[in-house]
């Protein structure tokens, strides 16, 4: 995700992501930082990307015990649990297609 795009995504879904910060000022400072060119994304931006793209993101790390990080969009999580709502959500997001997985290494 481009730096400006991820900041806009976070800002447009502030109700979902601002709870991780100590107040609105801290959240605004974070999103302003994320909008700067050359700023590396973090776990929160990966969570936002999974939600926005409607996919599962797997990150392979060098950690010996927790070497694959999973970020699932809400619909892909629900589908994995086999709920009826999952199919409805996924159809609305992907026009009936299967959940997609984005691999970042």
C-alpha positions in Angstrom: 0.0 0.0 0.0 1.3 3.4 -0.9 2.1 5.6 2.1 -0.7 8.2 1.5 -3.2 5.4 0.7 -2.6 3.6 4.0 -2.9 6.8 6.0 -6.2 7.6 4.2 -7.4 4.1 4.9 -6.6 4.4 8.6 -8.2 7.8 8.8 -11.4 6.7 7.0 -11.7 3.8 9.4 -10.7 5.8 12.5 -13.5 4.2 14.5 -11.8 0.8 14.1 -8.1 1.8 14.5 -8.0 4.9 16.8 -8.7 2.7 19.8 -5.1 1.6 19.8 -3.9 5.1 20.6 -4.1 7.4 23.6 -6.5 9.9 22.2 -7.3 11.6 18.8 -4.0 13.6 18.8 -1.9 10.5 19.0 -3.9 8.8 16.2 -3.6 11.9 14.0 0.1 12.0 14.6 0.5 8.3 13.7 -1.5 8.7 10.5 0.5 11.8 9.5 3.7 9.8 10.1 2.3 6.9 8.0 1.6 9.4 5.1 5.3 10.3 4.9 7.1 8.9 1.9 9.6 6.2 3.0 7.8 5.3 6.2 7.7 1.6 6.8 4.3 0.1 7.5 3.7 -1.8 10.7 1.2 -4.4 12.0 -1.6 -1.9 12.2 -1.1 -0.9 8.5 -1.1 -4.6 7.6 -4.4 -5.1 9.5 -5.8 -2.1 7.6 -4.6 -3.5 4.3 -6.1 -6.9 4.9 -9.4 -5.2 5.7 -9.3 -2.9 2.8 -8.3 -5.6 0.2 -10.5 -8.3 1.7 -7.7 -10.7 1.8 -5.4 -12.7 4.2 -1.9 -11.4 4.5 0.9 -13.7 5.6 4.2 -12.3 6.6 7.2 -14.6 6.9 9.6 -13.4 9.6 13.0 -14.5 10.9 11.5 -15.2 14.4 12.2 -18.8 15.3 8.9 -19.5 17.1 6.4 -17.1 15.5 7.7 -17.0 11.9 4.4 -16.5 10.1 2.2 -13.6 11.0 -1.5 -13.8 9.9 -3.7 -10.8 9.1 -7.2 -11.9 8.0 -9.9 -9.6 6.7 -13.1 -10.0 8.8 -14.8 -11.9 6.0 -12.0 -14.4 5.6 -11.9 -15.0 9.3 -15.6 -15.6 9.4 -15.4 -17.9 6.3 -12.7 -19.9 8.0 -15.1 -20.4 10.9 -17.8 -21.6 8.6 -20.5 -19.1 9.5 -23.3 -18.2 7.2 -22.4 -14.6 7.6 -19.0 -15.3 6.0 -20.5 -16.2 2.6 -22.7 -13.1 2.6 -19.8 -10.8 3.6 -17.4 -12.4 1.1 -20.0 -12.1 -1.7 -20.5 -8.5 -1.0 -16.8 -7.8 -1.0 -15.6 -10.0 -3.8 -18.7 -10.5 -5.9 -18.9 -14.2 -5.1 -15.1 -14.9 -5.5 -13.0 -16.8 -3.1 -10.9 -15.2 -0.4 -7.5 -14.0 -1.7 -4.2 -14.3 0.1 -1.4 -11.8 -0.3 2.1 -13.1 0.6 4.7 -10.6 1.7 8.2 -11.9 2.3 
